[in-house]
Amino acid sequence: MSARPRFVLLAARGTSDHAALYAKYLIEVSLGLPVGLVSPSTFSVYGARPQLDDVLWIAVSQSGGSPDLVESTAAARAGGALTLAVTNAPDSPLARAAELGVDVLAGPEKAVAATKTYTSQLLALWLLVDAWRGGDGSAAAGVPDLVATALQAPGIEEVANRNRFTTRLLTTGRGYSYATAREAALKLMETSYFAAQAFSGADLLHGPLALVDHDQPVVAVVADGPGGRSMVPTLQRLVERGAELTVVGDASAVPGARAVVPLPSGVAEELSPVLEIVPLQRLAYELALARHLDPDEPRGLAKVTSTL
């Protein structure tokens, strides 16, 4: 890039907010730049107009149609930021409001709950950051085949069947996988109407662990890398409390999980969220079917959500 931003701001809503959270970790770890997650309402509701010289503003949205993201991106551009829209709709209002654009090329998505657009956003953001740091994208060459393998991960139907009558569930992860935990909770809420909550593995120990009692369903996302290793104390406490623990990824460090959904090896931790979410999307789908719900048409939701 010819610009040299001193700070990065990410603006997004819903599923795209979790892709933005992933990008926050990626940029801070890979590029050493401070990154903030924007509250678009400070622009659209409160009319804030901060000076954003030398700031890179990245707006992430599947549809590119949410009015608050469009308005805040336009305001950021007027305030001096270099603005970039990452969308699945290159002709959308958001793409027009931004100076630069990245099309995630996911194609038409027919279901209300976002799935392939999310994984496409993750990969597009990774490719953006990799190019920024001078990479050629080759580290992601095997990702499509690995995602196909992750899609067939065993054990999902068993986990869905065991939890079909559950009303509340916790998800947890650390580092890059925290975004996966949050997106998994959202998908379970959207499609199966669970009271699902996501916590980082560290935050879970700072109070929310009190929610966990015997047979409390918990899904932990454990990557092969520093983030996954840092989950060990959390997993140990969950096992001690008798949680109904499902581990997606590597459970070798802490025995005692009720179920393990393995992920294919051979991918760097920073790319693991592209794989991790796929079996969890399947879990949301299978749970919805087990509860006689339509995962493609969740009640009260629309593909484009207009927030101000």
C-alpha positions as CSV (number, residue, x, y, z in Angstrom):
1,M,0.0,0.0,0.0
2,S,1.2,3.5,-0.7
3,A,-0.5,4.8,2.4
4,R,1.1,4.3,5.8
5,P,-1.8,4.3,8.3
6,R,-0.9,4.7,12.0
7,F,-4.1,3.1,13.1
8,V,-6.8,0.8,11.7
9,L,-10.5,1.1,12.5
10,L,-13.0,-1.8,11.6
11,A,-16.7,-1.2,11.2
12,A,-19.2,-4.0,10.9
13,R,-22.4,-5.6,12.2
14,G,-23.6,-9.1,13.0
15,T,-21.6,-11.9,11.3
16,S,-19.4,-9.4,9.6
17,D,-18.5,-8.0,13.0
18,H,-16.9,-11.4,13.8
19,A,-14.9,-11.3,10.6
20,A,-13.8,-7.8,11.7
21,L,-12.8,-9.2,15.1
22,Y,-10.7,-11.8,13.3
23,A,-9.1,-9.1,11.2
24,K,-8.3,-7.1,14.4
25,Y,-6.2,-10.0,15.7
26,L,-4.6,-10.6,12.3
27,I,-3.5,-7.0,11.8
28,E,-2.3,-6.4,15.4
29,V,-0.2,-9.7,15.4
30,S,1.0,-9.6,11.8
31,L,1.5,-5.9,11.2
32,G,2.0,-4.4,14.7
33,L,-0.6,-1.7,14.2
34,P,-3.2,-0.8,16.8
35,V,-6.8,-1.7,15.7
36,G,-10.1,-0.6,17.0
37,L,-13.7,-1.9,16.5
38,V,-15.9,1.0,15.7
39,S,-19.3,1.8,17.1
40,P,-21.1,3.0,14.0
41,S,-23.8,4.7,16.1
42,T,-21.3,7.3,17.3
43,F,-21.4,8.6,13.7
44,S,-25.0,7.8,12.6
45,V,-26.9,8.4,15.9
46,Y,-24.7,10.9,17.8
47,G,-23.2,12.7,14.8
48,A,-19.6,12.4,15.9
49,R,-17.1,13.5,13.3
50,P,-13.6,12.7,14.5
51,Q,-10.4,13.6,12.7
52,L,-9.1,10.4,11.1
53,D,-6.0,11.4,9.2
54,D,-3.6,8.5,8.7
55,V,-6.3,6.0,9.7
56,L,-7.3,3.1,7.5
57,W,-11.0,2.5,7.9
58,I,-12.2,-1.0,6.9
59,A,-15.9,-1.6,6.6
60,V,-17.0,-5.2,6.4
61,S,-20.5,-6.1,5.2
62,Q,-21.9,-8.9,3.2
63,S,-24.7,-6.9,1.6
64,G,-23.1,-3.4,1.9
65,G,-26.6,-2.0,2.5
66,S,-26.8,-1.2,6.2
67,P,-27.4,2.6,6.5
68,D,-25.2,3.1,9.6
69,L,-22.2,1.5,8.0
70,V,-22.7,3.5,4.8
71,E,-23.0,6.8,6.8
72,S,-20.1,6.1,9.1
73,T,-17.9,5.1,6.2
74,A,-18.8,8.3,4.3
75,A,-18.1,10.3,7.5
76,A,-14.8,8.6,8.0
77,R,-13.7,9.4,4.5
78,A,-14.7,13.0,4.9
79,G,-12.7,13.0,8.1
80,G,-9.5,12.1,6.4
81,A,-9.5,8.3,6.6
82,L,-8.5,6.0,3.8
83,T,-11.7,3.9,3.5
84,L,-12.0,0.3,2.3
85,A,-15.2,-1.7,1.9
86,V,-15.0,-5.5,2.1
87,T,-18.3,-6.8,0.7
88,N,-20.0,-9.4,-1.4
89,A,-21.8,-6.6,-3.3
90,P,-19.3,-4.4,-5.2
91,D,-22.1,-2.2,-6.5
92,S,-23.6,-1.6,-3.0
93,P,-24.0,1.7,-1.3
94,L,-21.2,0.9,1.1
95,A,-18.8,0.0,-1.7
96,R,-19.7,3.4,-3.4
97,A,-19.1,5.2,-0.1
98,A,-15.6,3.8,0.3
99,E,-12.6,4.9,-1.7
100,L,-11.3,1.3,-2.1
101,G,-13.2,-2.1,-2.3
102,V,-12.6,-5.8,-2.0
103,D,-15.2,-8.1,-3.5
104,V,-15.2,-11.4,-1.5
105,L,-16.7,-13.2,-4.5
106,A,-18.9,-15.5,-2.5
107,G,-21.7,-15.5,-5.1
108,P,-25.4,-15.3,-4.3
109,E,-26.3,-16.5,-0.8
110,K,-29.9,-17.8,-0.6
111,A,-30.2,-18.5,3.1
112,V,-30.8,-15.7,5.6
113,A,-28.0,-16.9,8.0
114,A,-24.6,-16.0,6.4
115,T,-22.3,-19.0,5.9
116,K,-20.1,-18.9,2.8
117,T,-19.9,-15.1,2.9
118,Y,-18.4,-15.3,6.3
119,T,-15.7,-17.8,5.3
120,S,-15.1,-15.7,2.2
121,Q,-14.7,-12.5,4.3
122,L,-12.2,-14.3,6.5
123,L,-10.1,-15.4,3.6
124,A,-10.3,-12.0,1.8
125,L,-9.2,-10.2,5.0
126,W,-6.3,-12.7,5.4
127,L,-5.2,-12.2,1.7
128,L,-5.4,-8.4,2.2
129,V,-3.2,-8.5,5.3
130,D,-0.8,-11.0,3.7
131,A,-0.3,-8.8,0.7
132,W,0.2,-5.8,3.0
133,R,3.0,-7.6,4.8
134,G,4.6,-8.6,1.5
135,G,3.2,-12.1,1.1
136,D,2.0,-13.8,-2.0
137,G,-1.0,-15.6,-0.6
138,S,0.6,-19.1,-1.1
139,A,0.1,-20.1,2.5
140,A,-3.7,-20.2,1.8
141,A,-3.4,-22.4,-1.3
142,G,-4.6,-25.5,0.5
143,V,-7.4,-23.9,2.4
144,P,-10.2,-24.9,0.0
145,D,-9.4,-28.6,0.2
146,L,-9.0,-28.3,4.0
147,V,-12.4,-26.7,4.3
148,A,-13.9,-29.5,2.3
149,T,-12.4,-31.9,4.8
150,A,-13.6,-29.9,7.8
151,L,-17.1,-29.9,6.3
152,Q,-17.1,-33.7,6.7
153,A,-15.8,-33.7,10.3
154,P,-17.3,-36.6,12.2
155,G,-19.3,-36.2,15.4
156,I,-21.5,-33.3,14.5
157,E,-24.8,-35.3,14.2
158,E,-24.1,-36.9,17.6
159,V,-23.4,-33.5,19.3
160,A,-26.6,-32.1,17.7
161,N,-28.7,-35.1,18.8
162,R,-27.4,-34.9,22.4
163,N,-28.2,-31.1,22.7
164,R,-31.5,-30.9,20.7
165,F,-33.5,-30.2,23.9
166,T,-30.9,-27.7,25.3
167,T,-32.1,-24.1,25.8
168,R,-28.7,-22.5,26.7
169,L,-25.2,-23.1,25.5
170,L,-21.8,-21.4,25.9
171,T,-19.0,-21.1,23.3
172,T,-15.5,-20.1,24.0
173,G,-12.1,-19.6,22.3
174,R,-9.0,-17.4,22.4
175,G,-6.9,-15.5,20.0
176,Y,-8.0,-16.0,16.4
177,S,-10.5,-18.6,17.5
178,Y,-12.5,-16.1,19.6
179,A,-14.1,-14.8,16.5
180,T,-15.2,-18.4,15.7
181,A,-16.7,-18.8,19.1
182,R,-18.7,-15.6,18.7
183,E,-19.9,-16.5,15.2
184,A,-20.9,-20.0,16.3
185,A,-23.0,-18.6,19.1
186,L,-24.7,-16.2,16.7
187,K,-25.5,-19.1,14.2
188,L,-27.0,-21.1,17.1
189,M,-29.2,-18.2,18.1
190,E,-30.2,-17.4,14.6
191,T,-31.1,-20.9,13.4
192,S,-32.0,-22.9,16.5
193,Y,-33.1,-20.2,18.9
194,F,-30.6,-21.1,21.6
195,A,-29.7,-18.7,24.4
196,A,-26.1,-19.0,23.3
197,Q,-23.3,-16.8,24.8
198,A,-19.7,-16.5,23.6
199,F,-16.8,-15.7,25.9
200,S,-13.1,-15.5,25.3
201,G,-11.3,-18.3,27.2
202,A,-9.8,-15.7,29.5
203,D,-13.0,-13.8,30.2
204,L,-14.9,-17.0,30.9
205,L,-12.7,-17.4,34.0
206,H,-13.5,-13.9,35.2
207,G,-17.0,-14.5,36.4
208,P,-19.1,-16.2,33.7
209,L,-17.6,-19.6,34.8
210,A,-20.3,-19.4,37.5
211,L,-22.8,-20.2,34.8
212,V,-21.2,-23.6,34.2
213,D,-22.6,-26.4,36.3
214,H,-23.0,-30.2,35.7
215,D,-24.0,-31.0,32.1
216,Q,-23.9,-27.4,31.0
217,P,-23.2,-27.6,27.2
218,V,-20.0,-25.7,26.2
219,V,-18.4,-25.7,22.8
220,A,-14.7,-24.8,23.0
221,V,-12.7,-23.9,19.8
222,V,-9.1,-25.0,20.3
223,A,-6.6,-24.1,17.5
224,D,-3.2,-25.7,17.0
225,G,-1.0,-22.8,18.2
226,P,-0.5,-20.3,21.0
227,G,-4.2,-19.4,21.2
228,G,-5.2,-23.1,21.6
229,R,-2.5,-23.7,24.2
230,S,-3.7,-20.7,26.2
231,M,-7.1,-22.4,26.5
232,V,-5.7,-25.3,28.6
233,P,-6.5,-23.7,32.0
234,T,-10.1,-22.9,30.8
235,L,-10.6,-26.4,29.6
236,Q,-9.4,-27.8,32.8
237,R,-11.8,-25.7,34.8
238,L,-14.7,-26.7,32.5
239,V,-13.9,-30.4,33.0
240,E,-13.7,-29.9,36.7
241,R,-17.1,-28.4,36.8
242,G,-18.6,-31.3,34.8
243,A,-19.5,-29.3,31.7
244,E,-20.9,-31.1,28.7
245,L,-17.8,-30.1,26.8
246,T,-17.4,-30.4,23.0
247,V,-14.0,-29.4,21.7
248,V,-13.6,-28.3,18.0
249,G,-10.0,-28.8,17.1
250,D,-7.2,-30.1,19.4
251,A,-8.4,-31.7,22.6
252,S,-5.1,-33.6,23.3
253,A,-3.9,-31.3,26.0
254,V,-6.9,-31.7,28.3
255,P,-8.7,-35.1,28.4
256,G,-12.3,-35.2,29.6
257,A,-14.2,-33.6,26.7
258,R,-17.5,-35.4,26.0
259,A,-17.0,-35.0,22.3
260,V,-14.2,-34.0,20.0
261,V,-14.7,-32.6,16.5
262,P,-11.3,-32.9,14.8
263,L,-10.0,-30.4,12.3
264,P,-7.5,-31.1,9.5
265,S,-3.9,-30.3,10.2
266,G,-1.5,-28.4,8.0
267,V,-2.8,-24.8,8.3
268,A,-1.3,-21.9,10.2
269,E,-3.3,-20.8,13.3
270,E,-4.0,-17.4,11.7
271,L,-5.9,-19.3,9.0
272,S,-7.6,-21.8,11.2
273,P,-10.9,-19.7,11.7
274,V,-11.7,-20.4,8.0
275,L,-11.8,-24.1,8.9
276,E,-13.1,-24.0,12.4
277,I,-16.4,-22.3,11.7
278,V,-17.5,-24.9,9.1
279,P,-18.4,-27.8,11.4
280,L,-20.0,-25.3,13.7
281,Q,-22.2,-24.0,10.9
282,R,-23.1,-27.7,10.3
283,L,-23.9,-28.0,14.0
284,A,-26.3,-25.0,13.8
285,Y,-27.9,-26.6,10.7
286,E,-28.3,-30.1,12.3
287,L,-29.7,-28.6,15.6
288,A,-32.2,-26.6,13.7
289,L,-33.4,-29.7,11.8
290,A,-33.5,-31.7,15.1
291,R,-35.7,-29.0,16.6
292,H,-38.0,-29.1,13.5
293,L,-36.9,-25.6,12.4
294,D,-36.0,-24.1,9.1
295,P,-32.3,-23.0,9.2
296,D,-32.6,-21.1,5.9
297,E,-35.5,-18.9,7.1
298,P,-35.1,-17.9,10.8
299,R,-38.1,-16.2,12.2
300,G,-38.0,-12.4,12.3
301,L,-34.8,-12.0,10.2
302,A,-34.0,-10.7,6.8
303,K,-31.0,-10.9,4.6
304,V,-30.3,-7.2,4.8
305,T,-30.7,-5.6,8.2
306,S,-31.1,-1.8,8.2
307,T,-29.8,-0.2,11.3
308,L,-29.3,3.5,11.9
